[in-house]
Amino acid sequence: MINVVDIERTETWLPWRKKLCDNCLSLCCRLPVEVRNSDLLRMGLIDSFERDDPPKAIAKRLMKAGIVAHVNIREAVYTLAQHSSGDCMYLNRETRRCTIYEQRPETCRQHPTVGPRPGFCAHTPR
């Protein structure tokens, strides 16, 4: 039986456990991803010299490049852009795996510990 999970309805999510990601459709990679300068540095989107630049300047460049969709200037939090399908721009469409896994943002590293429903995952098997 295939689980029916609606990413918008967290009550349909399953309790997360190890190995759950091994055969999943990566629905968590359709959630908005918020990043900070430390994440942008790890991802190679800014260098150590830009790290202390005003968030507005960083956002302007990354928005023009199509990498950032939104920014909260006051908090210096950027929301990564997504494909029109809703997928994260760093998700491989065929393999459904992260193309920057080792450099992924802290938000992704902490999922599902933190997020819309901590401890639960929008897992749908392949």
N, C-alpha and C positions, 0 to 999 in steps of 0.2 A: 504494500500500500504506500503510495506517495503522499507525503505530507503536503497539505495546502497551506502555504505561508503567504501572508500579505505583508509586504514590508512596511506599509503604512499602519497596520494594525498590530501593535506589539504583543497583544494578547495571543496571537497565533504563533509567536516565536517559541522555539524549543529551548530547554535548559542546555547550555553549552557544556561540552565535555571534550577532552583531548581526542584527537583523530577525527572530529566532526568535519573539519575543513578538508579532509583528504578527498572527499567525493562530492563537494558542494558546488552550487552554481554561483557562488560569490555574491549573493544578494547584499551583503554588508557593503560591498563596493559600489552600491548605488546610493548609499547614505552620504550626505554632505560631509566633507572632510575639512576641518578647521586646522590651520597650521600657524605656527609662530616662526620668528626669525631663525630659531635653532633648527627647526624642521627644514626650512628653506635652505639653510646652510648645508645640512646633511644630504639633502636631495640634489645639491649642486646648482640650485637656482639663484643663489646669491653667493658672494665670496666673503671672506672674513672682513674685508674692508667695507663692504656694504652693510654688514650686520648692524651697525649703529646708525645707519642712515635713517632719515625720517620715514615712517611707514608709508606716508603718502607718496614719496618718491619711488619706493620699492613697489608699491601697489600699482602705480601708473605704468611702470615698465612691464610688470608681470601681467597686468590686464591687457595691455597692448599685444603681448605675446600669446594671449589666450590661455594662460596658465591659471590665473586667478579670476574668479567671477565676482566676488564681493570682498570688501575689506571693512573692518571696524578700526578706524584710525586711532581712536582713543585707547583701545586695548591692544593694538598692533596684532590683530588676529585676521588672517586671510582665509577665505573659503576657496578651495580649489575648484576650477571649472570642471564640468562634466560633459561627456558626449551627449548628443541629442537623445540617445537611448536612455540616458540617466546613469550610465556606467562611468566610473572614475576614468579619467583620461590615462591613467597608468595601468589599467586592467587590460590584459591581452584578450581580445574578443574570442579567439579560438580556444585557448587553453583555460580561460577564466582564472588566470593567475596573475599576481602583481608583477609588473615588469621592473619595479624598483624595490623589491622586497627588503633587501638589506639596508636600503636608505629610506624606507617608508616613514611617514610622519608618526609622531608620538600617538596621535589619535588612533591610528591603525594598529600600532603596537599594543595599545591598551584595550582594544576591542576583543571580547565583549565585556571586559571588566568594567569599563565605563561606556556610556552611550545611552540611547533612548530607553533601554531596559537592561540594566546591569545584570550580567550573569546569563543572559538569554541571547539566542542567535536566530537570525532569519534564515536558517538552514533549509535548503531545498535540494535533495539529492539529484545528481545528474542522471 
